[in-house]
Amino acid sequence: MTPTAGKPARLAQRVPPHAYFVTSAVFHYLGPSFAVLLFARVGVLGVAWLRIAAAAAVFAIWRRPWLVLIRARGQQRLLLLALGAVLGLMNVVFYLAIDRLPLSTVGAIEFLGPVLLAAVGVRTWRNLAALLFAMGGVALLTEVRLVGEPLGFVFAFVNCAGFVLYVVLGHRIAGDGGAEGIDRLGASMLVALVVVSPVGFVEAARTFTQPLLLAAGIGVGICSSVVPYVCDQLAMARLPRSTFALLLALLPATATVIGIVVLRQVPTLTEVAGILLVIVGVAVHSDRTPQRPAAGGRGR
């Protein structure tokens, strides 16, 4: 690796991992909130395809991820294929859910799986209290938003299961540090594109002759599947899985705030109380686990 190639990696290591997580949390729902506005013009599955296709194209230009797929062997290739399948399914059912339910409802349900991962990593009374605060906040957010179509909840809970798998598999591909993890993420995104193409390509094809809609779909992909997933990799490489899972408590709060700003989904006082409990839980949490040394400086 040349000194020039190593400079971005060294700069990335100077940024606190929690900063990457906060950035991911904001973009995690900012992109989907814009996607909701596209549903009337393109269709849910078409927007899902555009999101993944745009992300796959960005990774293809930036990281040449097909080389990772070609060189992968045995368990590593299975890991990349599994993560790609999870990304594809998770994105599709997530969009099917937010087409039927408020964004904050889906965000709250999405957190229920990761909270179990956080519970597994609890080692102190302080962290147990943090977990209880966060769970209480999510419970309030969920209770006041249990409205909508039953099928929407089916999609939301399938997305929840997919999100748990994403956290587990994402941590595994992040094990060698940010740069290697991003390359593997890009490879998995190519797999995800193959997975969603049979159900989403036809709907998305109508945007190919409408530059504004196509540009909007590309923007959703960058906001939803490039910025947050790359930030996740940079955070996962340096945070224990239980800590990362607890920080995910911010997602329902983020979803509510984004819902207010973009979709005009104004929260009630109960929802505000839930958001505050989530924030308290994250603030109380203490990570005493040594950070894993990241090998982000290893270039291709």
MILODREN-282443 format. One record per residue (C-alpha): residue number from 0; residue in one letter; x, y, z. Coordinates in Angstrom, 3 decimals. Each point is the difference from the previous one (the first is absolute). Example, Ala and Ser with C-alpha at 12.3 -4.5 7.8 and 13.67 -1.06 7.14 Angstrom:
# MILODREN-282443
 seq type        X        Y        Z
   0    A   12.300   -4.500    7.800
   1    S    1.370    3.440   -0.660
//
This chain:
# MILODREN-282443
 seq type        X        Y        Z
   0    M    0.000    0.000    0.000
   1    T    1.325    3.428   -0.913
   2    P    0.187    2.868    2.517
   3    T   -2.624    1.851   -2.028
   4    A   -2.369   -2.955    0.156
   5    G    0.470   -0.280    3.734
   6    K   -0.761    3.652    0.760
   7    P   -3.823   -0.263   -0.376
   8    A    0.030   -3.091    2.200
   9    R    1.961    1.807    2.715
  10    L   -2.373    2.965   -0.184
  11    A   -2.987   -2.347    0.285
  12    Q    1.475   -1.479    3.177
  13    R    0.189    3.426    1.632
  14    V   -3.766    0.445   -0.194
  15    P   -1.736   -1.455    3.087
  16    P   -2.049   -3.113   -0.907
  17    H   -3.074    1.535    1.642
  18    A    0.150    2.853   -2.525
  19    Y   -0.247   -2.534   -2.825
  20    F   -2.970   -1.584    1.737
  21    V   -1.863    3.305    0.381
  22    T    0.560    0.761   -3.681
  23    S   -1.303   -3.445   -0.891
  24    A   -3.052    0.466    2.237
  25    V   -0.953    3.256   -1.720
  26    F    0.377   -1.357   -3.531
  27    H   -1.590   -3.342    0.946
  28    Y   -3.430    1.642   -0.100
  29    L    0.672    3.163   -1.988
  30    G    0.280   -1.985   -3.228
  31    P   -3.136   -2.099    0.645
  32    S   -1.995    3.114    0.874
  33    F    0.769    1.329   -3.484
  34    A   -0.825   -3.439   -1.405
  35    V   -3.514    0.268    1.449
  36    L   -0.500    3.104   -2.122
  37    L    0.981   -2.012   -3.090
  38    F   -2.408   -2.894    0.604
  39    A   -2.882    1.731   -1.786
  40    R    2.067    0.457   -3.179
  41    V    2.103   -3.148   -0.160
  42    G   -1.379   -2.711    2.261
  43    V    1.435   -1.536    3.154
  44    L    1.950   -2.854   -1.567
  45    G    1.332    2.271   -2.736
  46    V    1.348    2.450    2.565
  47    A    1.583   -2.890    1.915
  48    W    1.745   -1.138   -3.184
  49    L    1.217    3.522   -0.794
  50    R    1.388    0.327    3.526
  51    I    2.023   -3.188   -0.193
  52    A    1.021    0.471   -3.648
  53    A    1.284    3.519    0.701
  54    A    1.967   -1.222    3.024
  55    A    1.430   -2.929   -1.959
  56    A    1.095    2.357   -2.785
  57    V    1.723    2.354    2.453
  58    F    1.869   -2.877    1.653
  59    A    0.903   -1.453   -3.401
  60    I    1.616    3.272   -1.112
  61    W    1.595    0.756    3.365
  62    R    1.173   -3.377    1.352
  63    R   -0.025   -2.539   -2.880
  64    P   -1.833   -2.491    2.262
  65    W   -0.290   -2.732   -2.628
  66    L    3.658   -0.754    0.687
  67    V   -0.946   -0.848    3.590
  68    L   -2.648   -2.441   -1.236
  69    I    2.420   -1.615   -2.429
  70    R    2.732   -0.424    2.623
  71    A   -2.267   -1.096    2.851
  72    R    0.095   -3.664    0.939
  73    G   -2.011   -2.321    2.190
  74    Q   -1.569    1.604    3.056
  75    Q    0.899    3.536   -1.052
  76    R   -1.883   -0.366   -3.281
  77    L   -3.005   -1.459    1.840
  78    L    0.128    2.963    2.383
  79    L   -0.041    2.480   -2.894
  80    L   -2.875   -1.827   -1.692
  81    A   -1.965   -0.181    3.258
  82    L    0.461    3.707    0.719
  83    G   -1.008    0.852   -3.572
  84    A   -3.182   -2.052    0.296
  85    V   -0.794    1.658    3.346
  86    L    0.586    3.504   -1.407
  87    G   -2.260   -0.713   -2.959
  88    L   -2.849   -1.487    2.037
  89    M    0.315    2.550    2.809
  90    N   -0.214    2.985   -2.340
  91    V   -3.018   -1.371   -1.861
  92    V   -2.063   -0.837    3.107
  93    F    1.039    3.279    1.644
  94    Y   -1.457    1.974   -2.895
  95    L   -3.129   -2.176   -0.035
  96    A   -0.366    0.770    3.732
  97    I    0.452    3.784   -0.193
  98    D   -2.479    0.094   -2.879
  99    R   -2.613   -1.211    2.508
 100    L    1.154    1.290    3.398
 101    P    1.462    3.239    1.403
 102    L    3.778    0.152   -0.240
 103    S    0.372    0.207    3.790
 104    T   -2.028   -3.210    0.473
 105    V    2.265   -1.929   -2.335
 106    G    3.037    1.550    1.675
 107    A   -1.193   -1.115    3.433
 108    I   -0.733   -3.557   -1.119
 109    E    3.335   -0.131   -1.803
 110    F    1.736    0.578    3.331
 111    L   -1.676   -2.901    1.845
 112    G    2.420   -2.565   -1.419
 113    P    3.227    1.940    0.634
 114    V   -1.124    0.648    3.597
 115    L    0.401   -3.744    0.583
 116    L    3.563    0.245   -1.297
 117    A    0.621    2.850    2.423
 118    A   -1.462   -2.042    2.863
 119    V    2.433   -2.828   -0.720
 120    G    2.904    2.426    0.455
 121    V   -1.192    1.549    3.300
 122    R    2.728   -0.360    2.654
 123    T   -0.697    2.756    2.554
 124    W   -2.963    1.429    1.898
 125    R    0.544    3.307   -1.756
 126    N   -0.306   -1.612   -3.418
 127    L   -3.057   -1.947    1.153
 128    A   -1.596    3.315    1.002
 129    A    0.969    1.458   -3.396
 130    L   -1.641   -2.945   -1.743
 131    L   -3.203    0.379    2.065
 132    F   -0.194    3.732   -0.772
 133    A    0.421   -0.675   -3.704
 134    M   -2.556   -2.820    0.006
 135    G   -2.490    2.194    1.860
 136    G    0.411    2.751   -2.543
 137    V   -0.491   -2.376   -2.915
 138    A   -3.046   -1.502    1.732
 139    L   -1.606    3.452    0.189
 140    L    0.806    0.723   -3.630
 141    T   -1.402   -3.355   -1.077
 142    E   -3.174    0.099    2.093
 143    V   -1.199    3.348   -1.294
 144    R    0.668   -0.964   -3.596
 145    L   -1.589   -3.461   -0.159
 146    V   -2.348    1.044   -2.768
 147    G   -0.190   -0.894   -3.659
 148    E   -0.401   -3.091   -2.101
 149    P    0.755   -3.408    1.587
 150    L    2.097   -0.945   -3.028
 151    G    2.166    3.022    0.728
 152    F    0.914   -1.496    3.364
 153    V    0.895   -3.302   -1.627
 154    F    2.438    1.812   -2.279
 155    A    1.293    2.078    2.937
 156    F    0.797   -3.070    2.111
 157    V    1.639   -1.798   -2.937
 158    N    2.113    3.136   -0.432
 159    C    0.813   -0.153    3.726
 160    A    1.320   -3.555   -0.397
 161    G    2.000    1.079   -3.033
 162    F    1.471    2.915    1.926
 163    V    1.255   -2.345    2.725
 164    L    1.711   -2.126   -2.653
 165    Y    1.444    3.156   -1.553
 166    V    1.569    1.017    3.336
 167    V    1.437   -3.476    0.609
 168    L    1.306   -0.544   -3.536
 169    G    1.102    3.630   -0.314
 170    H    2.191   -0.362    3.060
 171    R    1.564   -3.120   -1.458
 172    I    0.998    1.686   -3.254
 173    A    1.263    3.021    1.980
 174    G    2.422   -2.173    1.970
 175    D    3.078    1.013   -1.989
 176    G   -0.641    3.726    0.196
 177    G   -1.894    2.674   -1.905
 178    A    1.592   -0.258   -3.454
 179    E   -0.261   -3.775   -0.288
 180    G   -3.534    0.099    1.377
 181    I   -1.086    2.608   -2.551
 182    D    1.364   -2.149   -2.839
 183    R   -1.974   -2.987    1.292
 184    L   -3.086    2.149    0.452
 185    G    0.274    1.052   -3.643
 186    A    0.255   -3.637   -1.066
 187    S   -3.115   -0.850    2.001
 188    M   -1.847    2.926   -1.571
 189    L    0.603   -1.522   -3.437
 190    V   -1.567   -3.202    1.294
 191    A   -2.936    2.005    1.403
 192    L   -0.600    1.516   -3.445
 193    V   -0.292   -3.477   -1.499
 194    V   -2.417   -1.007    2.774
 195    V   -2.414    2.939   -0.463
 196    S    0.116    0.275   -3.801
 197    P   -2.709   -2.629   -0.659
 198    V   -2.540    1.924    2.094
 199    G    1.014    3.622   -0.501
 200    F    1.592    0.519   -3.406
 201    V   -3.217    0.261   -2.019
 202    E   -1.442    2.729    2.235
 203    A    3.306    1.865    0.058
 204    A    0.393   -0.155   -3.798
 205    R   -2.649    2.681   -0.512
 206    T    2.381    2.550    1.572
 207    F    2.678   -0.607   -2.640
 208    T   -1.707    2.500   -2.324
 209    Q   -0.759    2.505    2.798
 210    P    3.283    1.620    1.083
 211    L   -1.415    1.768    3.063
 212    L   -1.532   -3.157    1.444
 213    L    3.140   -1.978   -0.806
 214    A    2.164    2.625    1.704
 215    A   -2.288   -0.068    3.035
 216    G    0.302   -3.785    0.176
 217    I    3.779    0.220   -0.209
 218    G   -0.022    2.585    2.780
 219    V   -2.072   -2.328    2.174
 220    G    2.509   -2.784   -0.622
 221    I    2.965    2.133    1.010
 222    C   -1.780    1.331    3.100
 223    S   -1.406   -3.385    1.021
 224    S    2.540   -2.650   -0.965
 225    V    3.376    1.667   -0.550
 226    V    0.495    2.637    2.704
 227    P   -1.616   -1.912    2.909
 228    Y    1.430   -3.426   -0.842
 229    V    3.512    1.361   -0.476
 230    C   -0.283    1.875    3.308
 231    D   -1.283   -3.202    1.616
 232    Q    3.100   -1.854   -1.160
 233    L    2.296    2.695    1.373
 234    A   -1.869   -0.102    3.323
 235    M   -0.319   -3.800    0.191
 236    A    3.736   -0.405   -0.525
 237    R    0.631    1.834    3.288
 238    L   -3.087   -0.615    2.174
 239    P   -1.032   -3.247    1.725
 240    R   -3.167   -1.496   -1.451
 241    S   -1.965    0.522    3.242
 242    T    0.928    3.705    0.087
 243    F   -0.934    0.460   -3.648
 244    A   -3.302   -1.800    0.625
 245    L   -0.853    2.274    2.929
 246    L    0.831    3.113   -1.996
 247    L   -2.596   -1.194   -2.499
 248    A   -2.531    1.210    2.562
 249    L    0.546    3.378   -1.640
 250    L   -1.643   -1.264   -3.190
 251    P   -3.651    0.296    1.136
 252    A    0.724    3.512    1.261
 253    T    1.741    0.843   -3.266
 254    A   -2.923   -1.410   -1.983
 255    T   -2.434    2.181    1.952
 256    V    2.057    3.161   -0.539
 257    I    0.450   -0.699   -3.717
 258    G   -3.737   -0.745   -0.220
 259    I   -0.704    3.451    1.432
 260    V    2.383    1.886   -2.281
 261    V   -0.615   -1.773   -3.310
 262    L   -3.368   -1.756    0.242
 263    R   -1.772    2.366    2.457
 264    Q   -0.805   -2.952    2.311
 265    V   -0.264    2.047    3.228
 266    P    0.642   -2.008    3.219
 267    T   -2.175    0.057    3.112
 268    L    1.246    0.836    3.495
 269    T    0.255   -3.740    0.706
 270    E    2.250   -0.423   -3.001
 271    V    2.168    2.886    1.162
 272    A    0.301   -1.717    3.391
 273    G    1.054   -3.185   -1.778
 274    I    2.684    1.848   -1.939
 275    L    1.360    1.542    3.191
 276    L    0.171   -3.411    1.726
 277    V    1.948   -1.386   -2.958
 278    I    2.466    2.879    0.166
 279    V    0.438   -0.491    3.767
 280    G    0.674   -3.688   -0.519
 281    V    2.714    0.661   -2.544
 282    A    1.524    2.704    2.233
 283    V    0.073   -2.284    3.052
 284    H    1.630   -2.896   -1.851
 285    S    3.697   -0.504    0.696
 286    D    2.252   -1.982   -2.345
 287    R    2.884   -1.474    1.965
 288    T    0.910   -2.518   -2.666
 289    P    3.341    0.761   -1.701
 290    Q   -0.453    1.060   -3.618
 291    R    1.105   -2.489   -2.572
 292    P    3.052    1.118   -1.901
 293    A   -1.083    0.880   -3.497
 294    A    2.039   -0.994   -2.971
 295    G   -1.546    2.647   -2.204
 296    G    3.463    0.893   -1.270
 297    R    0.309   -3.187   -1.970
 298    G   -0.678    1.012   -3.588
 299    R   -0.870   -2.011   -3.036
//
